[in-house]
Amino acid sequence: MGLEILKIIQNNPGISVNGVFKILKELNEKVTLDIIRNSIRRELYNLIGHHGSKKTGGYYTKTNVK
């Protein structure tokens, strides 16, 4: 799951969790918003970062964080 999320964020910098969810939902019906959030917090915390506010911010790879 983590690798799929990382690829989505690399291809769509600034994407929100809801955006990642919409893309992954087409590939895997068992995915939930909580699974995505937990994967980001536990597996990808050193590879991606969140930029902006909670409401309008998005995720970027560490090399793309502004």
MIMI-527615 format. One line per 10 residues: number of its first residue (from 1); their letters; for each residue x, y, z of N, C-alpha, C. Coordinates in steps of 0.02 Angstrom, whole numbers, padded with zeros to 5 digits. Atoms other than C-alpha are relative to their C-alpha. Layout:
<pts>
NUM = a = X,Y,Z,X,Y,Z,X,Y,Z  ...
</pts>
This chain:
<pts>
1 = mgleilkiiq = 00041,-00060,00000,00000,00000,00000,00044,00063,00000  -00042,-00059,-00006,00138,00122,00046,00033,00020,-00066  -00032,-00015,00064,00226,00108,-00122,-00049,00030,-00049  00051,-00028,00045,00064,00141,-00216,-00015,00072,00018  00013,-00069,-00023,00031,00296,-00110,00057,00046,-00020  -00059,-00040,00018,00208,00359,-00139,00000,00016,-00074  00002,-00012,00072,00191,00339,-00328,-00054,00051,-00018  00054,-00047,00014,00025,00432,-00327,00021,00071,00019  -00021,-00067,-00023,00099,00577,-00227,00055,00028,-00045  -00052,-00023,00046,00251,00585,-00342,-00029,00024,-00065
11 = nnpgisvngv = 00031,-00019,00063,00139,00594,-00495,-00048,00058,00007  00049,-00053,-00013,00017,00718,-00414,00020,00040,00061  -00021,-00039,-00059,00110,00837,-00298,-00056,00046,00023  00051,-00043,-00028,-00005,00930,-00181,-00067,-00034,00009  00063,00037,-00004,-00138,00794,-00180,-00019,-00010,00073  00025,00011,-00068,-00247,00773,-00026,-00013,-00075,00010  00016,00070,-00015,-00291,00610,00062,-00062,-00022,-00039  00060,00018,00039,-00461,00615,-00024,00017,-00014,-00073  -00021,00013,00069,-00376,00625,-00193,00035,-00067,-00007  -00033,00065,00000,-00265,00477,-00152,-00052,-00055,00006
21 = fkilkelnek = 00053,00049,-00010,-00419,00384,-00092,-00039,-00014,-00064  00038,00010,00063,-00513,00412,-00255,00039,-00041,-00050  -00041,00038,00047,-00368,00344,-00356,00008,-00073,00022  -00010,00068,-00025,-00337,00193,-00244,-00065,-00039,00003  00064,00034,-00003,-00522,00153,-00229,-00015,-00037,-00065  00010,00033,00064,-00523,00110,-00414,00041,-00064,-00005  -00044,00058,00003,-00380,-00013,-00387,-00015,-00053,00053  00010,00045,-00057,-00427,-00087,-00218,-00062,00021,00037  00063,-00018,-00031,-00603,-00091,-00147,00004,00001,00076  -00005,00004,-00074,-00544,-00125,00032,00036,00059,00032
31 = vtldiirnsi = -00037,-00057,-00027,-00448,00038,00051,-00048,00049,00033  00038,-00052,-00035,-00512,00169,00174,00044,00060,00011  -00039,-00061,-00015,-00461,00346,00219,00047,-00012,00059  -00042,00013,-00059,-00395,00283,00387,00062,-00041,-00018  -00057,00041,00022,-00284,00153,00302,00052,00044,-00035  -00046,-00045,00035,-00209,00288,00191,00035,00046,00050  -00031,-00045,-00050,-00180,00409,00337,00050,-00038,00043  -00046,00038,-00041,-00101,00273,00444,00062,-00020,-00039  -00057,00019,00041,00011,00217,00302,00047,00060,-00009  -00041,-00060,00006,00071,00396,00277,00037,00014,00065
41 = rrelynligh = -00031,-00015,-00065,00104,00419,00463,00053,-00051,00020  -00044,00053,-00024,00189,00252,00493,00055,-00020,-00048  -00047,00026,00049,00276,00203,00332,00035,00054,-00041  -00025,-00049,00048,00302,00361,00230,00020,00066,00031  -00013,-00064,-00033,00337,00496,00360,00066,00031,-00018  -00065,-00028,00018,00518,00515,00306,00008,00011,-00075  -00004,-00008,00072,00480,00514,00119,-00045,00055,-00026  00047,-00052,00023,00333,00635,00105,-00014,00048,00057  00017,-00050,-00049,00279,00793,00193,-00064,00035,-00020  00063,-00036,00012,00120,00894,00211,00016,00074,00000
51 = hgskktggyy = -00011,-00072,00006,00122,01075,00155,-00067,00035,-00004  00063,-00037,00001,-00017,01199,00190,-00043,-00016,00061  00045,00010,-00057,-00165,01198,00307,-00032,-00069,-00003  00034,00065,-00002,-00265,01046,00359,-00054,-00005,-00054  00056,00001,00046,-00409,01095,00248,00021,00002,-00074  -00017,-00010,00071,-00323,01150,00087,00070,-00023,-00018  -00068,00022,00014,-00147,01080,00103,00002,-00067,-00035  -00007,00063,00035,-00077,00929,00015,00067,-00032,00016  -00061,00038,-00011,00060,00799,00016,00048,00006,-00059  -00054,-00006,00049,00226,00816,-00074,00054,-00048,00020
61 = tktnvk = -00059,00038,-00018,00379,00706,-00084,00050,00049,00031  -00047,-00043,-00037,00519,00774,00026,00041,00044,-00047  -00039,-00039,00047,00615,00833,-00128,-00042,00056,-00031  00044,-00050,00029,00461,00933,-00185,-00033,00046,00051  00030,-00042,-00051,00412,01011,-00017,00025,00071,-00008  -00019,-00070,00010,00411,01199,-00034,00019,00033,00066
</pts>
